[in-house]
Amino acid sequence: MVRSSHSRLGSDDPQVEAFLEMMTAERGAARHTLSAYRGDLSALEAHLKACSKRFLNAQPDDLRKYLTSLHKAKLGARSTTRRLSSARQFFQFLYREGIRADDPSVSLDRPRLPKPLPKYLGESEVEALLAAANAQRRSEGVRGAALLEMLYASGLRVSELVSLPIAAARNPSVLIVRGKGSKERMIPVGESAQIALQKYLCVRAQFLPKKKANSAWLFPSSGASGHLTRDGFAKMLKDIAVASGLSPSRVSPHVLRHSFATHLLSHGADLRTLQQLLGHSDISTTQIYMHVLDERLKKLVQTHHPLKGFKL
């Protein structure tokens, strides 16, 4: 029987038992998943009993008080979200089965999970990467150096970088990029990246097979797309990381994009400018880098406030 798959977990609440049987029979929930549901619902049941309530007569305010109690107990946002999810699924089940005439969890707001800070490299670490890339003399190494220099100089998405047309090299000081939504943006490129690009163009013309040398792509390949793939560049970047002494697990094209943004902000750029350079349609996306601005503002106040020894 279905009940035997989880009866050893020991709940004596008939509604919880029925819910777990449904999760087993209809959704194939594993034993540890059933155990997690049971634990979440037991915690909710204990809270309701302390308020002289039960599952069958709990109201939205009772559930809000429960979430408030989890917050006061300093339960993490992810754990709170999981408990809320268990409660929602349980009350949806009671409503769907006609055990309750309503679902008191409908109006509950999901706790906001903190956004993880973007991973980035320190400036000295990027310098080590660039030095390792530029130390390679073979044609593949010259291409890798150009890719890395351009990525760090521009903050391009890796898909934008590897799919640049050869026409992008006509004015190496400014890249015209067609990004998400086919929106074009102009990105100025520094001298170091321009030099690396010119070296690569010489190698591209001299050493690539004629078919590749005549390609419409700046970084051609023999693959189906006709240009270097994201995975191909990512692997190349890992090899450069090893050569620089950095752990390859810490280095990826997206980490370099984050590093570009973080270093620009730390040296005085503003969010609006960064939004345009990164090609974000909404400033809220760029605000993941606010941690850099917060630290910069603290240093500014500590350095320039007229009260000596002013601390935040």
JOTA-V281399 format. One record per residue. N is the residue number from 1. PSI is psi in whole degrees, 0 to 359 (none if undefined). Layout:
n->{N,N}
psi->{PSI,PSI}
This chain:
n->{1,2,3,4,5,6,7,8,9,10,11,12,13,14,15,16,17,18,19,20,21,22,23,24,25,26,27,28,29,30,31,32,33,34,35,36,37,38,39,40,41,42,43,44,45,46,47,48,49,50,51,52,53,54,55,56,57,58,59,60,61,62,63,64,65,66,67,68,69,70,71,72,73,74,75,76,77,78,79,80,81,82,83,84,85,86,87,88,89,90,91,92,93,94,95,96,97,98,99,100,101,102,103,104,105,106,107,108,109,110,111,112,113,114,115,116,117,118,119,120,121,122,123,124,125,126,127,128,129,130,131,132,133,134,135,136,137,138,139,140,141,142,143,144,145,146,147,148,149,150,151,152,153,154,155,156,157,158,159,160,161,162,163,164,165,166,167,168,169,170,171,172,173,174,175,176,177,178,179,180,181,182,183,184,185,186,187,188,189,190,191,192,193,194,195,196,197,198,199,200,201,202,203,204,205,206,207,208,209,210,211,212,213,214,215,216,217,218,219,220,221,222,223,224,225,226,227,228,229,230,231,232,233,234,235,236,237,238,239,240,241,242,243,244,245,246,247,248,249,250,251,252,253,254,255,256,257,258,259,260,261,262,263,264,265,266,267,268,269,270,271,272,273,274,275,276,277,278,279,280,281,282,283,284,285,286,287,288,289,290,291,292,293,294,295,296,297,298,299,300,301,302,303,304,305,306,307,308,309,310,311,312}
psi->{155,322,328,340,341,7,335,350,343,17,142,10,121,326,319,318,316,321,314,325,319,317,325,310,318,330,356,35,137,165,317,331,317,320,321,317,314,317,318,316,329,320,318,319,319,319,316,319,322,338,15,38,164,174,324,343,12,139,165,320,326,320,325,320,325,314,323,321,325,321,316,329,2,35,138,158,322,319,320,318,320,318,322,320,318,315,317,313,323,313,329,320,313,321,316,326,358,11,327,152,352,173,105,352,354,320,3,137,140,134,141,123,138,136,131,142,143,141,135,165,154,162,321,328,321,320,321,319,312,320,317,321,317,346,346,131,340,165,322,323,321,320,316,320,319,316,313,316,317,323,313,331,336,337,23,151,148,325,326,321,308,340,19,136,159,333,339,339,357,321,86,346,343,124,133,113,135,109,211,141,17,25,133,145,153,133,118,144,135,170,320,316,324,318,316,322,318,321,317,319,324,315,319,318,326,323,345,148,152,319,317,321,331,8,152,352,145,323,78,159,173,5,178,326,338,348,167,140,164,315,323,317,321,318,318,320,322,319,320,322,316,316,332,351,5,151,126,338,342,355,128,164,322,326,323,324,316,322,318,311,315,316,324,313,318,341,15,356,157,165,323,316,316,322,316,318,321,344,28,130,337,134,335,330,322,339,357,344,11,334,329,316,321,314,321,319,321,315,322,315,316,327,321,354,137,336,119,141,17,127,150,none}
